[in-house]
């Protein structure tokens, strides 16, 4: 038995255990006892602090460390380890859930939700700890156990309000999608076991694979983890699950859990031999399609949380483009592609976890104020919720990739990498440059999307009367958002802070035989971006203060908005979320398939009528659901097997087992 | 050092003159006398001294947006070299920063428009962000062509590529890119055939509809920012159209100014002889521009 103790890893492992168990003590108390939630949050905090402590300790120790124990399962070992790639993904795991947990103290009070408060805390801890364990696992059996722990916890979290039919439907879609992914992962790890001879997730498969097997491994990786990450067209579960979960859960699911799919892709790719060029091109293309379609679908939404969920798909697309570029670099032995592509992708993992959690937490505050997710019924909230509006603006500007906030830093790295490929000279690489145009389109569409959401929700005048006076949320909800917004600013101006870790992660991911990797700091002159960002902020703040002073001194006449001579303007004449996105929706109607319900005017004096439009997910509505319905019809005969008695199902299991054993004996 | 100073002075002082030249050209075509050449300077001074009227609907975004937008445009202008001279600030990858600084301005201008709660301004904002989605790829294809020619990612060196590398073998690409960039220049600066800067109160406007509620210094900042944007994008276009250098600083600067005025005249001519497109046809024009630049890229790398 190997038994090598490394302080950092032990701390992180302890943190993982504490997080997994954080919701357990609360279950022994009465459901009306309010201290249970505080206890759960305190345990999450302890876990996160321990985890961060471990990361800091580990970064000063040896980079690779591991713990291996035997266990009583027939396969694999209990084997965990920590390296730079894992550390990159552990940082959001130890940051976002704990902030969400504090937010939940006010957002999802035990006293207001006695029926599911404790359960939510339990599964929240399981999700956070499960994700940490996914990253730590170095054995495919343990990995799958952790993966299922995470996936099932997320199922119960997304279904927290299971008294609503919509929530249950979203939950089932998620359950089917996540298990479709897991099936691919089972096949992947079985095949990996076949070619590498073990379950350990550290043996690099040597280059003796046939192209067929290598391609199968690659495709299984992309599909299996793509379900979790939300790559198009495997994203079908994502909008529903994110929209219907409580907001702090959506923040963790979108900010952290999707990244586990990205982590899985990156981890398995470290095990495979040098990839071929087409692998990278496929991933790059998938990323570009996911990014563009994700944000186009987002623009078409009027449900604030569905919109944010689609925007997560877009960001996953950007990250995937970075990975695709890195793969192309690995195939062509171009260290600069790998560095900029993977460096940008990993930085975007952090950035997205910051700004997407921020705006999901924000959406919770908005929903508390206006009791709806429909943006067409909101408006003018900046007046009554100035802090929320200001914090949302940070998230919106960052997510559009605009300087001086953090979204720009990571997109800039990926852009640099893509532009490098054009100057590379090799005739096989130049199509990669076109991906830079795709990224530019994504950026412009994201801008349209987040101008829409910010302005429709916060600016203008309220489109619909609200029960009670909307107000900023309590401090418990504000402070986590402020910390996240602060993170967006810091990583926007000084992304260099993360460079040492990113550099290590990229070097570890890169093929060992590849040429030496340049330093990230020299490949991307961030000191210029930092100084430009600071000059920009100083100029803007200075100019604003001067202008403001002039205006205040003048005491401007307060009047209504100029209605071009029309005096009876009502809030209803404002542009709505639907009308703002209408032009883009009609530009992309060939992929969105928007549904209109137009009034039919039949008489000379038409009666009062209604118009409505909606854009359901085209993949789910037009492909998956019809296919499932058809399959359901065709498989009616198989219902004979479905007896509804557990004993009979156990019999099936036994029969299959005997069959397989017999098959094995015969030696096929 | 002197060149740096000239860059600043020209970039900050010359833009309103370009608008004056455009107006004069249009007046000539129409057989009118037209506004004085310097009218835009007078307007800006007048606006700066006026008081502000602010709608009660608005928030601080409404006041901040003109400042942010102008700052973004001016900082983007510092990355673009004028004529054969070096740009004040240049570093690897500044070409992306250039595009995104302009985008920051767009974010806040459209936000300020929606801040008023006016349907006209909402309409203008929706069109602005939609058409930007189509003009952004044009710009990036153009940058790709120049990056391929020059093998660098520094905006200054990249734009100088037709000058330093020469146009041999890339002439066809450059012509296509120049056409595409000219269309983007018209679209981004709200010129005919995409938008008409002279009418305000129509349902068909883009940029002018967005600034209906701005007044006094706020409007001044917006108009000035728009003219600087015209100047900067024209300077980018000139690198592709006229890659010439005499070697004498004084001559080069005068040549550059004459070229800039030439672009202004060209815009004036286009505005005079063309009608504004129907709003639903604008995307086709921009998609044509994308295709021009994409062809240019494919021709170069084939």
HADDOCK unambig.tbl for C-alpha pairs under 7 A between the chains (distance, minus, plus):
assign (segid A and resid 402 and name CA) (segid B and resid 100 and name CA) 6.00 0.50 0.50
assign (segid A and resid 402 and name CA) (segid B and resid 104 and name CA) 6.01 0.50 0.50
assign (segid A and resid 403 and name CA) (segid B and resid 100 and name CA) 6.92 0.50 0.50
assign (segid A and resid 403 and name CA) (segid B and resid 101 and name CA) 6.94 0.50 0.50
assign (segid A and resid 412 and name CA) (segid B and resid 96 and name CA) 6.81 0.50 0.50
assign (segid A and resid 416 and name CA) (segid B and resid 93 and name CA) 6.20 0.50 0.50
assign (segid A and resid 422 and name CA) (segid B and resid 148 and name CA) 5.63 0.50 0.50
assign (segid A and resid 423 and name CA) (segid B and resid 147 and name CA) 6.67 0.50 0.50
assign (segid A and resid 423 and name CA) (segid B and resid 148 and name CA) 5.18 0.50 0.50
assign (segid A and resid 423 and name CA) (segid B and resid 151 and name CA) 4.86 0.50 0.50
assign (segid A and resid 430 and name CA) (segid B and resid 301 and name CA) 6.96 0.50 0.50
assign (segid A and resid 437 and name CA) (segid B and resid 137 and name CA) 5.38 0.50 0.50
assign (segid A and resid 437 and name CA) (segid B and resid 140 and name CA) 5.64 0.50 0.50
assign (segid A and resid 437 and name CA) (segid B and resid 141 and name CA) 6.53 0.50 0.50
assign (segid A and resid 440 and name CA) (segid B and resid 136 and name CA) 6.30 0.50 0.50
assign (segid A and resid 440 and name CA) (segid B and resid 137 and name CA) 6.25 0.50 0.50
assign (segid A and resid 441 and name CA) (segid B and resid 133 and name CA) 5.89 0.50 0.50
assign (segid A and resid 441 and name CA) (segid B and resid 136 and name CA) 6.45 0.50 0.50
assign (segid A and resid 441 and name CA) (segid B and resid 137 and name CA) 6.13 0.50 0.50
assign (segid A and resid 444 and name CA) (segid B and resid 132 and name CA) 6.49 0.50 0.50
assign (segid A and resid 444 and name CA) (segid B and resid 133 and name CA) 4.90 0.50 0.50
assign (segid A and resid 444 and name CA) (segid B and resid 136 and name CA) 6.85 0.50 0.50
assign (segid A and resid 445 and name CA) (segid B and resid 133 and name CA) 5.87 0.50 0.50
assign (segid A and resid 447 and name CA) (segid B and resid 107 and name CA) 6.58 0.50 0.50
assign (segid A and resid 448 and name CA) (segid B and resid 129 and name CA) 5.25 0.50 0.50
assign (segid A and resid 448 and name CA) (segid B and resid 130 and name CA) 6.95 0.50 0.50
assign (segid A and resid 451 and name CA) (segid B and resid 107 and name CA) 6.43 0.50 0.50
assign (segid A and resid 451 and name CA) (segid B and resid 111 and name CA) 6.19 0.50 0.50
assign (segid A and resid 455 and name CA) (segid B and resid 111 and name CA) 6.01 0.50 0.50
assign (segid A and resid 455 and name CA) (segid B and resid 114 and name CA) 6.02 0.50 0.50
assign (segid A and resid 455 and name CA) (segid B and resid 115 and name CA) 6.70 0.50 0.50
assign (segid A and resid 459 and name CA) (segid B and resid 114 and name CA) 6.64 0.50 0.50
assign (segid A and resid 459 and name CA) (segid B and resid 115 and name CA) 4.83 0.50 0.50
assign (segid A and resid 460 and name CA) (segid B and resid 57 and name CA) 6.01 0.50 0.50
assign (segid A and resid 460 and name CA) (segid B and resid 58 and name CA) 6.87 0.50 0.50
assign (segid A and resid 460 and name CA) (segid B and resid 114 and name CA) 6.37 0.50 0.50
assign (segid A and resid 460 and name CA) (segid B and resid 115 and name CA) 4.94 0.50 0.50
assign (segid A and resid 460 and name CA) (segid B and resid 116 and name CA) 5.52 0.50 0.50
assign (segid A and resid 460 and name CA) (segid B and resid 117 and name CA) 4.03 0.50 0.50
assign (segid A and resid 461 and name CA) (segid B and resid 57 and name CA) 6.53 0.50 0.50
assign (segid A and resid 461 and name CA) (segid B and resid 117 and name CA) 6.21 0.50 0.50
assign (segid A and resid 525 and name CA) (segid B and resid 92 and name CA) 6.71 0.50 0.50
assign (segid A and resid 536 and name CA) (segid B and resid 71 and name CA) 6.91 0.50 0.50
assign (segid A and resid 539 and name CA) (segid B and resid 71 and name CA) 6.90 0.50 0.50
assign (segid A and resid 540 and name CA) (segid B and resid 67 and name CA) 6.08 0.50 0.50
assign (segid A and resid 540 and name CA) (segid B and resid 68 and name CA) 5.58 0.50 0.50
assign (segid A and resid 540 and name CA) (segid B and resid 71 and name CA) 6.60 0.50 0.50
assign (segid A and resid 543 and name CA) (segid B and resid 67 and name CA) 6.16 0.50 0.50
assign (segid A and resid 544 and name CA) (segid B and resid 64 and name CA) 5.71 0.50 0.50
assign (segid A and resid 544 and name CA) (segid B and resid 67 and name CA) 6.37 0.50 0.50
assign (segid A and resid 551 and name CA) (segid B and resid 52 and name CA) 6.81 0.50 0.50
assign (segid A and resid 554 and name CA) (segid B and resid 51 and name CA) 6.81 0.50 0.50
assign (segid A and resid 556 and name CA) (segid B and resid 52 and name CA) 5.75 0.50 0.50
assign (segid A and resid 556 and name CA) (segid B and resid 53 and name CA) 5.58 0.50 0.50
assign (segid A and resid 556 and name CA) (segid B and resid 54 and name CA) 6.53 0.50 0.50
assign (segid A and resid 557 and name CA) (segid B and resid 53 and name CA) 5.55 0.50 0.50
assign (segid A and resid 557 and name CA) (segid B and resid 54 and name CA) 6.69 0.50 0.50
assign (segid A and resid 558 and name CA) (segid B and resid 53 and name CA) 6.76 0.50 0.50
assign (segid A and resid 558 and name CA) (segid B and resid 54 and name CA) 5.80 0.50 0.50
assign (segid A and resid 558 and name CA) (segid B and resid 55 and name CA) 5.92 0.50 0.50
assign (segid A and resid 558 and name CA) (segid B and resid 56 and name CA) 5.64 0.50 0.50
assign (segid A and resid 559 and name CA) (segid B and resid 54 and name CA) 6.51 0.50 0.50
assign (segid A and resid 559 and name CA) (segid B and resid 55 and name CA) 5.01 0.50 0.50
assign (segid A and resid 559 and name CA) (segid B and resid 56 and name CA) 5.70 0.50 0.50
assign (segid A and resid 560 and name CA) (segid B and resid 55 and name CA) 4.90 0.50 0.50
assign (segid A and resid 560 and name CA) (segid B and resid 56 and name CA) 5.54 0.50 0.50
assign (segid A and resid 560 and name CA) (segid B and resid 57 and name CA) 6.82 0.50 0.50
assign (segid A and resid 561 and name CA) (segid B and resid 55 and name CA) 4.95 0.50 0.50
assign (segid A and resid 561 and name CA) (segid B and resid 57 and name CA) 6.79 0.50 0.50
assign (segid A and resid 561 and name CA) (segid B and resid 116 and name CA) 6.03 0.50 0.50
assign (segid A and resid 561 and name CA) (segid B and resid 118 and name CA) 6.58 0.50 0.50
assign (segid A and resid 561 and name CA) (segid B and resid 213 and name CA) 6.83 0.50 0.50
assign (segid A and resid 562 and name CA) (segid B and resid 213 and name CA) 6.21 0.50 0.50
assign (segid A and resid 563 and name CA) (segid B and resid 118 and name CA) 6.68 0.50 0.50
assign (segid A and resid 564 and name CA) (segid B and resid 201 and name CA) 6.83 0.50 0.50
assign (segid A and resid 573 and name CA) (segid B and resid 119 and name CA) 5.94 0.50 0.50
assign (segid A and resid 574 and name CA) (segid B and resid 117 and name CA) 5.45 0.50 0.50
assign (segid A and resid 574 and name CA) (segid B and resid 118 and name CA) 5.65 0.50 0.50
assign (segid A and resid 574 and name CA) (segid B and resid 119 and name CA) 4.73 0.50 0.50
assign (segid A and resid 575 and name CA) (segid B and resid 119 and name CA) 5.44 0.50 0.50
assign (segid A and resid 575 and name CA) (segid B and resid 122 and name CA) 5.34 0.50 0.50
assign (segid A and resid 580 and name CA) (segid B and resid 126 and name CA) 5.20 0.50 0.50
assign (segid A and resid 583 and name CA) (segid B and resid 130 and name CA) 6.83 0.50 0.50
assign (segid A and resid 584 and name CA) (segid B and resid 130 and name CA) 6.09 0.50 0.50
